[in-house]
Amino acid sequence: MINLHTREPTEIETLDTYLVAMGIEHFTAAELLTMKRAGVTVPEPPREWWPRIIPTLRAAEWLRERMGHPLIVGNCYRPDPFNRQVGGARRSQHLFFRAIDLDLPNRKRSHENESTFYSAAAELWISHGRELSLGLGLYRPWRGSRVHLDTGFRRRHWSKKYTAPLLESLR
C-alpha cells in the first residue's frame, strides 16, 4: 500500500523541506524543477500545488526501491510555455505538478535492467494503479528507457506498442 496522506505546506517550508517531511527521501526540488534534456530550470509551482506531487513521488520511491538504485528525473513540473516547447500533451499532468518522467542512469543501461524497470513500473500500475489513479507511459528506444508516472487524474496507460503487451503478460 502506498501512503496517500499529504498535508498543506507551511508558510516557512521550502519545497525540499516539505518533500522530506512527506517522507520523500530520494528526490529533491532541484531534480523536480529541472528539465534534464533541455537543460532548463523551471519556476517553482504554486505552494498550494505541492501536495499534488507527493503520491507520484511515493510511487517513484517504490519504483526506485524495486530497482535497487537511483533513477534519473527527466522532468517533473512543466509550466505551459515549457510544455509547449517540448511538445507535451495539452492536458499533460506535468502542467499540474502531478507527473514525473524517470530514466535509468547511463551506467545501469542494459537490456536486462530496462526490462526490469518496465516490468516494475507495470507491476506498480497493476497493484496500485486504481488507488493512485495512476497514469503510466513506457517510452523506448527513441526516448531512452523512460517511465512516465502521474497520479490523481485517472488510471490509464498509453504507449500501446510497449505498455499494453507488458501489462497483459503480467496479468
Beta strands, then each sheet from edge to edge (+ up, - down):
strand 1: 34-35
strand 2: 40-41
strand 3: 72-75
strand 4: 99-103
strand 5: 135-139
strand 6: 146-150
strand 7: 156-157
sheet 1: 1+ 2-
sheet 2: 3+ 4- 6+ 5- 7-
end
